[in-house]
Amino acid sequence: MKSLKNRILKFVKNSEYSPVTEKELAEMLGADDKQQREQFSETVRKMLEEGLLDLGKNSRITLPSSGDVVKGTFRSTRQEFGFVSPLIATRDGDLRIERHNINGACDGDTVEAKVIRRRRKGKKFLLAGKITKVIERAKTTSTGTLYKNEGRWMIVPDGNFFKAPFFVDDPKIKGAKQEDKVYYEVLKYPKDKNFGKAVIIEVIGRAGLYETEIEATVKNFELRSGFDEKCRNQARKCAEVDFKPGKGYEDIRSKELITIDPDTAKDYDDAISLEFDEENNPVLGIHIADVSRFVTEGSALDEEAGLRGNSVYLPGRVLPMLPEVLSNGVCSLQPHQPRFAKSVYITYDKRGRVVKNKTKYANSLIQSSARLTYRDADRMLQGEKLDFPQEINKLLRDMDMLARRIEKRREEDGMIHLDLPDIDLVLNDDGEVVDANPADQSYPHTIIEMFMVEANEAVARLLESFDIPFIRRIHPDPDAFSAQRLADFVSVCGMKMPPSADRESLRKILDKVRGTGLEYAVNNAVLRSLQKAVYSPENIGHYALASRHYTHFTSPIRRYADLTIHRLLDKYLKEGRLSEKMEIPSEQDLVQLGTHISETEDKAENAERDLKKVLVLQMLEKKVGETLECYVCGVVRKGIFVQCKKFGIEGFIPSEQLGPDRWEFHEKSQTLTGQHSGVRVRIGLEIDVTISNVVVPIRQITLLPNEPLVKKTELKPKHEKKHKFKAKTKDRRSYTQSRKRRKSKRKSK
């Protein structure tokens, strides 16, 4: 499988990998049972045939050796150098490319590079190279701000993808003016310090305005915005529905159920009911919007939803996966409105464990009794009386009770929960950030999270029982190298953790630092050690959730993966079984789909992160000279990266600004240590900084410590020289001559 192949390549490409046998490699990558080992062996065999792997001494698995010319993908870094990752991985790893050898390549470009230096390190070579040719550009269009400087028009690109501006010949053709935000195509790429050349495709609007920045984000990240007429017509036709119980649908409109969502939500995917059976066991009902009833497979709507992969949630604006007449209308489980749903009923015992063979699935016609926000639910659980019927209050308290049992059980099974701060931006009517507040993390969020996880897991177990391929949400175990680095970091923090990164050890560490000054640092380190969850038909489980079988089923309005699962559930509810002989996606198709929707998910997250940064920087630009409370979130040889607690923004402080000392970088512990003062700067350290400068177009903020971490008075005095005459040349010469005379006299005696 493609995802397993990628995991193997990623593992053996690691600089710390030493060749091992196939059996040892399978164990290191968590291939435990017979089926997984057979799949692993078959994948390795194919990779050997394709030349992706090689067998070294004693049949140990390694990568092929590199030649003198390498084709690969260029990746730039925060520092002034980059790397070329070979398209076919080699045992020598990536080529390091210094700034003067980048030759105009940009991040993500496919390039050809020449190896110019090899330095042996153990059994491997460290390679340095020079890019000789750009084969394919990763980015040909972008957005930026138009300026006129010394009589020439130029575009300063948004972000730091391009390292230099672009000249434009005649912006007036498109009606562009000074400080307009424009969408442009690259004609000539910047090289070294030389500007590139571009042509304006479209004037977006005045730079700095909220609507302009939104449109620039959409274009820069190539997000799909708006729907064509065919999709809109299909959506309107689908919305002309009569909500009556039909064949195969259970009418449960009289059942008490509620939705709990954020204050600003409009697309309500899920509703909850909770009843008790004859043995007084809780029966949880998770009712999910029946999107597959409205979006026919292969239709224009379906194809557009598949291309988008997911809805995109930007600050103040949503780019929905489906037209709003569906996403905010007939699919959304609005209060007091009849809606079609897919229902999962899970029965629990008194300890919050699932009672076997009692989980049921159904098509339903429901009607939400009330729409609660997370804040409403929290206030009610705290004892406040809000304007909701007593039945809703009781339902909410029963939900709270069950969620706590489920959470306790899942934690005992190994579920990992990270406590990392998040923020909600406060925007005024013009879309300007005026403040930021800590994101609401009250317990109702956990209630819904636990119930959604349980529903996703229940549906995955059902599909798994029929041995068919389907899109799973997988989260690989941490690789051995990441686990060891985490153990090293935890050791520096004064705690011990085995290098296996087993869930129980991680949970103990996270519990130990909760509420301490190390909480942010350790949670952040754990996050960095974990791999990213992705979509794939491969069955490797979900590490963080400690789940053997997991999928996404609960958000079909905003995630295409969930819609594919609903269609399989449709077939099951109709036929009572599932089989590969039915018209279902093949495993190969699902591999491609999983890769695509994982990429669209990343793109959406990156776009949201970038726009948030722009809006926050626009506000901080007006606050130059003010103080921010920050954490150290990264340490490199040249300085430290800090993250603002309130706004989540990140900035860089050069080591020379930390104080008058000689700062030594320790890679293993990720610290900077003052050679004379002994002061150690580590991830998680709290530091107050002053905003020195803000440059919004390149997403840059310059921060300085309010006070140096080291003062001159704190420096240790240097040791005196051994000989007092060493300081002056004349005195030292006299001293040496006198020693020679004495030595000569002793010899003459």
N, C-alpha and C positions, 0 to 999 in steps of 0.2 A: 504493500500500500504506500501511496505517496507520503502520507503523514509519518508513517513509521520510517520510511527511507530518510525523510528530512531529520527526524530525531536521531537516527544513527549517524548521519553526516555531521550534524551539529555537535554530537558527543565526541566523535573521533577527531573533529577539526579543532577541538579545544587545545590550547597550547600546553595544558598540563596532562594531556592524554598520553599514556604509555601503552604500546601494543599489547593486546590480550587475546586469548582464544575466543572463538565464537561463543562457547558456553559461558565464559566469564563475562563477555560483553552483554549477553542476554540477561544475566543476573543483575548486572549493573544498571540496565535499562528497565528492570522490573518485569521481564517476561517470566512469570511464575508458573502458570499452569501449562499443561501439555499443548493445548490449542495455541496459546501465545508463543510457545517455543517453536512449534512447527511453522507458524506464520513468520516468526523471526528468522528461522533458518532459510525459508524460501526467499524472503526479502534480501538477505545477505547473499544468497546464491545469485540472484538476479543482478545485484549491485556489483558483484565480482565479474559477471559476464559483461556488464556495461562499462567496466573500467572505472567505476566510481570508488571501488575498494581494491586493495591488493593484499596478498598473503605474504607476510614476511617470514622471518626465521621462526621455526617451530609452529608453523600455521597460525601465527598471530596476525590479527586483522590490523591493517594500517591503510593509509591513503597512498595513492600513486605519488611518485616524486615529481617535482616541478622541473620544467625545462627553462630555457633562457628567456622565452617569450611567454607571457601569460595573458589570457583573455579573462576579464572579470568585471565585477561591479565596483565602481569607486565609491567609497564612503568617506565623507569629510568629518572632521572632529571639531570640538570646541577650540582646540589648540590649532596651531598653524601647520597642520600636516593632515594626512589621510591614509587610507588603506585601500588596496585593491584585493577584493575577495574573489579568487578564481571561480569561474563558472563550473569547472570540474575541480572539486577540492583536492588539494595535494597535502602530503605529509608535512610540508614546510610551512603551511599556513598562508596567511595574508602577506602581501608586500607592503611595506611601509613606504609612503611617498612623501618626501619633504616638500615644503611649499614651493621651492624653486623647480621642482620636478613634476608639479601637477599639470602644467601645460594646458591650462584652460578648462580642465575637466570639472564638472559639477557633481554634487551629490546624486547618486543613483545612476549616473551615466555608465553605459557599457563601454569598456575601454580595452586597449591593448597596451601592455606595459612591458618594458625590458628590465630584466634583473641586472642591476649594476653592482650589487655587493651581496656576498653571502658571509655570514658569521656563524660558526658552529656554536650551538648551545646544547650540550648533552648529545642526544642522538638526533637532534634536529638542526636545521639551519634557520637563522633569522635573516630574512630577505629584505633588501631595500631595492626600490625600483624607480623607474622613470616612465611616465605615461608618454607613449609615442603616437597614439592615435585614439581619437574618440570615435567609436563605432556607431553608437546610437545614443541620442540625447534622451534623458529621462523627462525633461521639461522643455517645451518649446514656447509656451505662453505663460504669462504671469500678470500680476498687477503691481502698480507702483504709483508714486506721486511725481507729478511733473514740475520741474523747476527750470529757471533760466539763470545761467551762471556765465559771466563774462561773454555775453552775447550768444551763447550756445544753449539749446534746449536739451535737457537730460531727464531721464526717469530714474528716480531712486527706488529700487525694488522693495516690495514689502517682505519682511522677514529677513533671514540671513542665508537663504538658499543661494542667491547670487552674491558674490563678494564685491562687486563693483557696479556702478551705475551704467546706464545705456544712453548713448546719444540718439536723438531723433531729429530728422531733418526739418519737417514742416508740420508741427502739431496743429496748426490752424486749419488744416484741411478737414480735421474732425471737430473743429470748434473748441479745441482744448485750450485752457488758460493756466496761468501760473497756479500751482498748488491744487490742481485737479487730480483726482484719482483716475487712473486710466488702466485699461486692459490692453496688453500689447503682445506682439509676436516677436521673438528674437530672430534677428537677421545675422548677427555676428556676436559670438559669446565673448564675455570679458576674459582676458588672459593676463596673468600676472597683475600689474597695476594699470593695465590699459583698459579703457572703457569698452563696453560692447556697443552694438548698434541694434536698434529696434524700430518697429513701425507700430503706431497706435491702431488698434482694432476698434476700440470703443471708449468713449468718455463715460465713466461710471457716475461721477458727481464730485462735489467738493470734498476733498480729503478731510477726515476728522468727523464728518457728520455720521450719525448712527446708521442711517439707511445706506449711505455710501459704503461704510465699512462692512455692513452685512453683505451687500452685493459683491464687494471685493472678495470676501471670504468664500462666497459661493463659487465665484469664478476661479479663484486661486486654487481651491481644493477640488475643483471639477465636480461639484455637487449638482445633483439633478434638482431643478427647481421648476415648479409649475407642471401642468399636465396638458398634453395635446388634446385636440377636440375629440378624437376617437375615445380616449380614456375618460374624458369628462362625460361624454354621451353614455358610455357603458355604465359609469358610476351612477348617473342620474336614473338610468333604466333599472339598475339593480336596487336603487333606493325606493322604487315604487313597489313596495312589498306589503302584503297584508299579514300582520302578525297574528296568525291563528294556528292552533296546534294541528299539525298535519301528520301524515303517516310517519311513524318512527320517532315522533317527538313526544316527550312527556310534558304535560301542562303542570308546572309547579309555580304558577304565578302567585298562589296563596302562601307559598313558603316564605318565612321571614329571612331576608338576606340583605346584606349591605355592601357598599363599596367604600374603601378607604384609599384616598389618593392625595397628592400634593394640592396645595391651594389653587394653583394655576392650571391643573390638569383638565383636559377636555376629552381625551381618548381613554375611556374607562374600560380596560381589558377584562378585569376580574371582579367577581362578587363572591361573597362568602356566606354560607349558612352553617349552622351547627345545631345538631339535635342529639338525642340520646336514645339508644336502642333498649330492648326489653331487659338487657343485663346492665343497663345504666352506663354502657360504654359510649363515649362521644363519637358521633359520626360527622366527620368534617365534609362539607360540600364545597368544592371549588368550581365555580361556574365561569367559563371563559368565553368571550365573544366568539360567535360562530362565523368567523370571517370566510371560511371555505364555502359557505352557502352562497356568498355574494360574489366571490372572485373565482371564476371558472379557470381551471388549469388550461394554459395555452392561449388565453384571451389577451387582448392588448393590455388590460389592467394587470393581469398576472405577469406578463413580460416586463412591464414597467416596474412593478413591485420587485421583481427579481433583480433587475438592473440596479435599483436603489439599495436593496438588501436590508434596509432598515430606515426608520425615521431619524432625522437629525435634529437635535435639540440645541439650538444656539441661544445665547442670552437674549430673551425677548422675542424670539421667533422660532417656529417649528417648520421644518421641511418634511411633511408627512410622507410615509411610504405609499399611502393610499389617498385618493382625493378626499377632501374634508367632508363631503356629503356622506361618505362611508365612515372615515376614521373618527370624526366628531359627531356623526349622525346616527344612521341606522345600525352600525356595528357597536357603537359606544353604549355601555350598559348604564344609561341615564336613569335617574330615580323616577319611579312611578310610570315607567314606559315599558311596554312588553318588548322583549328582545329574545332572539334565538341564541342559544349557548351550547357549548360542550361541557358536560358536567362530570366531575370525578368525585366519587364518594369513598372516603377512607375511614375505616373503623379502627379505633385505638383502644388499647387496654389502659388500666389506671396509671401505668408508668410512661405512657406516651409512645408505646411501641405499636407498630401496625399489626392488626390482627390478620393472620394469613387467610387467603381465599375469601375475603369479604369486601375487597375493593371492587367497586362497580363503575361503569362508564355509561353515559347516556347522552342523546340529543335532547335538549330541553327548551321549553318556552318559559322564560323567567320574567320577573318584574322586581327590580330593586326597591326595597322599602325605604332606603335612605342613603344619601350621599354624605359621607363624613370626610373631613380632611384629617390629616395626621394630627394636627393641633387639636381639633375637636375631640378626637378619640383619646388623646393624652389627657386633656382636661377632664373628660368624663371618668377616666380611670383614676385620676387624682381626686375624684369626689365632687367635682363641680356639676351643678345641675344645668344642663343646656336644654334647648327646646327640641328634644327628641322623646318619643314615647318610651315608657318603662321597658317594653319588650326589646327595644334597641339597646338600652343600657345593659340589660341582662345578657343579651347575645354577645355584646362586646366583652363583658366580664368572663363569660364562658370561653370566648376566643383567647383572652389573655391567659387564662388558666391552662388551656390546652397548648398554646404556643410555648409557654414556659416548660412544660413537660417535654415537648418535642425538642426544644433547644437543649435542655439538659441531656436528653438521650443522645442527640447528635454530637454534643461536645464529648460525651463519654465514648462515642464511637470514633472520635478523632477530628471533628470539624474544627477548622481554624478560623478565628475571627480577628481581623486586624483593626486596631483603633488608629485610624489616620484622619487628621482634621480635614474637613471640607467646608466650603464657604458658599453662601448665596449672595449674589450681587444685588444691590438695590439700585434700580435704574429710575431716573425721572422720566417725564413725558417725552423728552427729546432723546431718550436712549442713552443718556450720560450716566456713568456710574457715580453715585453720590455717597455710597457707603457699602459696607459688606458686613454680613452677620454670619456667625457660625451656623452651618447647616443643621437643621432640626434632626436630632438623632434619638428622639424619644422612642419608647418601647413599641408603640404601634407600628413603626417601621419594621421592627423585628418580627412582630406578629405576622404581618403580610409576607415578609421574606421567608419565614419558616413554612407557611402554608404553600407558597409558590414552589419552594424547593421540594416539598412533599409531593405536590401534584406532578411536577416535572419527573421526579423519580418514579412515581407510580406508573405514568404513561411509558417511560423508558423500560420498566420491568415488563409491561404488557407486550410491547413491540419485540423485546428481546426473546420472549417466550416462543415467538414464531420463527426465530432465526432468519430474519430478513434484514437487508441493509436499510439504515435510516440515518438521518443527520443527528449526531450526538453533540453535546457540549462537553468537550474533553479538556482536562487540565492535567498535563503530565507531572509526574513526581519531579522534584528538584534533581538536577544532575549532580554527580558526585563532586564535581569541582565547585559548583555554586554552594553546595552544602558545606564543603570544607571551608570556603571563604566566610560563610556565615558563622561557622563554629569559631574561626579565628577572631572575627569581629566581636562576637559575644564574649570571648575570652578576654579581649582588651577591655571590655566593659565590666570585668570582674566576676563573670559567671562562667559556668562550665556547661557545655552542650556536646553530645557525641556528634561526630562528623556525618552521621547517617541522615540527619534532618528528619527523623521520624516525627510523626504528628504529636505524640505525647510529649516529647522533649520540647518541641516548639511551643506547645500550649503552656507548659510549665514556665518557660522563659517569658512568654507574653504576659502571663498572670503575675510573674514576679516584678515586672517593670511597670505594671499598670499604676498610674498615679504618681510615678516618680519622674525625675528629670531625664531618665533614659528612655521613657516610653516612646517618644517620637523616633529617636534614633534607632532603637531596636525594631520597632514595627516597620520602619522604612527599610532597614537592612533585610528583614524577612521578606518584604515585598520584592526587593531586588533579587533575592535568591530564588524566587518562584518563577516558573515559566508562565507564559501567557495562555489563558484559556482560549480555545479556538473551536471552530465547527469542523467536524470530520465524521465519517462513518466508522472510523477505527474505534474499537472498544478498549480503551485503556483507563476508563473511569475518570473521576474528578477528584484530584488530590485534596484541594482545600475544603471541599464539602464531605470528604471521606465517603464518597458515593461510588459504588461499583458500576451502576448503570444510570446515566443521566442524559437528559435532553432538554430542549427548550420548547415548551408547549403553551405557556401562560400569557404570551404577549403577541398574538397573531396580527393585531392592528399595526404594530410597529416593528416586527421582526419577521423576515421572510422564512427563516428557519422554522419558526413555530407554525407558519402556515403549511409547510410541507408535512409536519407531524399531524396537523388537523386532518389533512387529506387521507393519511393512512388510517387515522381513527375513524373517519367516515367509512372507509372500506370495511374495517373491522365491525363497526356497528351494523352495517348492511349485510355482510356475509357471515359474521360470527367467527371469522378466522382471517388469517393473512398468509400469503404465499408468494414466493418469487415468480410464480407462474402468472400472477395477476399483473395488471398494468401499473407497476410501481417503478420508481427510478432505479437504475442499476447502480452498483457500487462505484463504478467508474464515473458516472454522472454526478454522484454525490460527492466524490472527492473534489471534482472541479467546482461544484456549487459551494462546498465547504470552504475552499480556498477563496472564492470570490466574496462570499458574505463575511468572511473573517477580515478581508481587506477593506470592504465597505465600512465595517464596524470601526476599524482602525482610523480610516479616513474621517469618519464622523467625529470620533474622539479628538483627533488632532485639530480639526476645524473648530470645534467648540473650545478647546484649550487655547488656540491662537487668538480667537476673537475675544475671549475673556481677558487675555493678556493685553490686547490692544485697548480695550475699554478701561482697564485698570490703569494702564500706563498713561492714558489721556488724562485721567484724574490726578495721578501722582505728578504729572508734568506741572500741575498748578501748585504742588506742595513741595517744590525743591527747597531744601533747608530744614524740612521737618524730620522728626524722628520716627523710625519704624522698629517694632520689636520683631526679631528674626530668630530662626534656628539655622545652624550650619547644616546644610543638606548634602554637601559634597565637598571632598577635599582632593586637590590635585597638586602637582609639584609647584605650580605657579601661584597658587592661592586657594581661596575657599569660595564655594557657592552657598548662598544663604537664601532662605525662603521666609518671606514675610508671613507672620502668623495670621494677621487680619485679612490680607488680600490674596494670599497664596502666590504672590509674584516672586520670581527668583532673580537674584542679581549676583554679581561676581566681585570679590574683594581681592586684589593682588596681595601677595604675601608681604611685600614691602610696606603695605599700609597697616599691617598688624602690629608693628612696633619695631624699634631698632634692634633687631636680632638677626642671627643667621638661621633661617628656617629650613629644617631638614624634613623631607617627605618620607614617610614609612608606608609603602604600598600595602603590606599585609594588614596593618591596623588601620589604614586610611586616616592617618593623622599627620599634622605638621608639628614639629617640636622645635622650640627655640634652643639653639645650641648652648647659649650662655645662661638664659633665664630658666630653662627647664620647663617652660610653659608648653602645654600640649593642647592643640586645637583638634577636636574630633567632631564627627557627625553627631548632631543632637545638642551641641553647645548653644546656649542662649546668648544672643549678642544684640545690643542696641546699635542701630546704624542711622546715619544721616543720608537723606536723598541728595546726591551731588549733582546728577544730571540725568535727563531722560530723553531718549531719541526714539520716538514711537515707530517710525517706518521700519527700523531694523530691530525693533522689539528689545531695545537695550536700556537698562537702567544702571547707573553707576552709583554704588553705595560705598560709604566710608564708615569705619567704626567711630562711634561717638568719642571713645577714648581708646588709645592704643592698648592692645592686650598686654604689651610689655612696655614699661617705662625705663628710661635710662638708669634711674636709681635702683631698679630691680636687677640690673645686670650684674653677674658675678665678676669680681675683679680678675684680670688675667694673671696667670702665674708669672712670677719674676723669672727672668732669664738666668740660666745656670751660672754664667760668667758675667761679672759686672762690667767687664771691658768690652762686651760684645757689641754694644750700641754704637761705639765710635771706632771708625776704621783705624785712626792713628793710634789710639790707646790699645786696640786689639793687636796691631802690628808690634808695638813695643812689648806687650805681654808675651807674644809668641817668640820674639827674639830673645827675651830674657830666659825663657824656658829652654831654648836651644843652647844658650851659653852654659846653663847649669848642667844640661845633659852632656855637653861636650867635656866639661870639667870632670864629671863622674867617670866618663870613658877613659880620660887621660890618667886617672888614678889607677 
